[in-house]
Amino acid sequence: MINFAIFVAVIMFLGAVWTVLTKDVFRAIVIFGIVSLMSSVMFLLMQAPDVAITEAAIGSAITTALFIFTYKKMEDKRDER
Amino acid sequence: MKDEKSLFLNIVTLLILSFMAFYIYKVSIDTGSGIKITDNITPKMRVADKYLKKNVLDEKSTYAFGQTAEDTSANIVTSVVVDYRLFDTTLEVIVLFVTILGFGFVIPKDKRSIKKPSVILYRWAPILMVLMLIIGGYMFINGHLSPGGGFPAGAIISTSILIGVLSGRKTVKSKTLKVIEAIAGISIFIIGIVSFFIKGNFFQNFIVGDRIGDLFSGGLIPVFYGLIAFKVAAELSNIYFEFYEEC
């Protein structure tokens, strides 16, 4: 179990660094969703299923959807200019 | 019901829903002679050991069941969150409400219209929506027995409306969502005031004496969780309609 937790933590760390460093905004949003999903797995491994459910629903689904909606809206504004 | 395919989808959806409703009905009237999986007369047969001891870390702890708040809820986290700290969740919901008020001011009013999506997404969206609604309903109905609760249940229910927005289907009107949100928000505080007059404390659980481990036990906990779930779902669904036109 500890090996799996370390694997998840490494993915979270690399994803967080990639989110900050990448130039493409859309790619950053998608990788941020992956980081949220991995943190949900991490909550489950740390015996907190309530928080894991909330993180999986809000962090990885709704936040990603709202970021993508905002990105689309920014693209519309850029096309108008 | 425009063509045969959507008629077929509606029939499948109705079958799934009626099966779930039948199952919930059977479980709710179960007195030990209906669906009999185990002998559920003693509480140890209905609820897990860790929940009965009200202590996860200490193996040898015993809990004496009196008529206090956390007796009828099998899930220890839920009994703490709803019976003692409901102010936290209520104020969280109010913070979310203020956030959505701010959305209306900040976001410019030109809404995107929804393009027609691919056939696969368009046809599969109702089935996915029904599955998300079932999971969300399970979360707040079963919140006092297993992990879950009002806030994640509302988030999951609003995810089904998100699928409806993405697939370009007609789901709910924005005005209906506002009415649902207002009614749920007022009901939470009305129940709080009623419990103040009955028991003397705001948000105190005044229905005690249920059988631990039943589907409808825990007094006011499922009621509060249902109201919070509908309020959160309506608020989060309003955000999607700030970005996209309702079709």
Chai-1 contact restraints between the chains, C-beta under 6 A:
chainA,res_idxA,chainB,res_idxB,connection_type,confidence,min_distance_angstrom,max_distance_angstrom,comment,restraint_id
A,P49,B,P147,contact,1.0,0.0,6.0,A-B,restraint_1
A,D50,B,V77,contact,1.0,0.0,6.0,A-B,restraint_2
A,D50,B,P147,contact,1.0,0.0,6.0,A-B,restraint_3
A,I53,B,P152,contact,1.0,0.0,6.0,A-B,restraint_4
A,T54,B,P152,contact,1.0,0.0,6.0,A-B,restraint_5
A,A57,B,P152,contact,1.0,0.0,6.0,A-B,restraint_6
A,A57,B,A155,contact,1.0,0.0,6.0,A-B,restraint_7
A,A57,B,I156,contact,1.0,0.0,6.0,A-B,restraint_8
A,I58,B,A155,contact,1.0,0.0,6.0,A-B,restraint_9
A,A61,B,T159,contact,1.0,0.0,6.0,A-B,restraint_10
A,A65,B,L162,contact,1.0,0.0,6.0,A-B,restraint_11
A,F69,B,F243,contact,1.0,0.0,6.0,A-B,restraint_12
